[in-house]
Structures are given as structure tokens and as C-alpha cells.
């Protein structure tokens, strides 16, 4: 009887210890949970980014927009502190072999700090460039851990689109022609990447529609380049970044 009580006591201690580990967050978090926590923070940064891009086009600093952007960045930084505390020593198993995981989280914290400092100093362009660097950190983190995301493929496509837009201004059609295969290839990668949401998710319909619109724009661009129609090429390129941003925004 005494032996049975000892065994029972040991079992209760083990159960208590296991429960304590769960309560203190020692279980390995899922990739889906981590991704959603990160996405919530990045959505706040996306809203700030839209404001700072408007400010870049204006001749003087709009203080109301500046304060709104700063408020969003303060929110994002507070969220990111919580993410660091929760995951830096307990990453999802997909990142378990990444010795740089903790440093990667800090790198984005530093980027957020740079965004805030530049915007507070009335330097929206510098703030925006820090934002672009921060977004690129996530792409590197995913790709260097073998995690394919449609969002990252669209990030690469948008970067190539911006280069193509610049080439149209500096080199005309001769600069654009060599970029068409790269644009098509990057779109194909985005199209074949795992969908950002389950097919029954309400976000998938607008995502598919936005990708279809993007495909149509690229096809028209390719045809216009082949026909040597510089005016149409210029018009299509002027819309391209905004069109890419539609599925990109939904995927985030």
C-alpha cells in the first residue's frame, strides 16, 4: 500500500511538472502560430509604410501623418518585443537548426527602431528605406530555412518590377526587354508557391482574383514590349507595382 502511494505521488509530481512546463510556455510553438504573430506586427508596419510613402511625395512634412506613422511604429515595436520574448529561446521546430534565429529577431527590432528614428527626424525616405530592409529580413529568414512563401516570391517580383520601371525611364525599351523573362519567371514562382491561405478561407478568392489581374498585366506588358509600343509599356509599368501590391497585401 505504501509503495502504491509512492508511485501515485511520483505520477502526480510528473503531471504537475508537465503542466508547469506548458504554463511557462516551454512547449515548442507551431510555425503557424509564429507566422500569425509576426504577420499581425507586419500588418501594422504595412499601414505605417503606406503613410510614409505618401509623405515622400509631399514637399513638406505633414505632422498629422508623421504622428500617425509614429504611433503605428510604437505599436509595432511593442508587439515585436513580445514576439522576441516568446520565441527567441523557443522557436518553432522549423527554425530549430537556425543558429541566427535570435539575432534575426533582433535585426528586425533594429530596423523598426531605425524606421521610427528617421520618421521622427522628418526623413520619410530614410524611414521607408529602413522599412524595405526590414521586409527583406523576413524573406532571407524564410528562404535560408527552406520555407517557401508566396509573399516572398511576390516581394522578389515587386523588386524586379521596380528595377524595370527605372530602366524604362533611363534606357527605354532597350532596358526593359531583357527584364521581361525575369518578371515572368518570378511571377511563375509566386503562382506555384504554396497558397497563403487554405482554399476555403474567404481571403483566397480576392487573392486569386488579384493574381489573375497581375498575370493579365504581365501578359499585356510582354506583348507591348514585343510590339515596340513604348507608350503602352510605360503605362503598364506605371501600374505594375500597385497591381503586385494587391496580392502581396492579401497574402500578408
Secondary structure, 3 states (H helix, E strand, C coil): CHHHHHHHHHHHHHHHHHHHHHHCCCCCCCHHHHHHHHHHHHHHHHHHHHHHHHHHCCCCCCHHHHHHHHHHHHHHHHHHHHHHHHHCCCCCHHHCCCCCHHHHHHHHHHHHHHHHHHHHCCCHHHHHHHHHHHHHHHHHHHHCCCCCCHHHHHHHHHHHHHHHHHHHHHHCHHHHHCCHHHHHHHHHHHHHCCCCCCCCCCHHHHHHHHHHHHHHHHHHHHHHHHHCCHHHHHHHHHHHHHHHHHHHHHHC
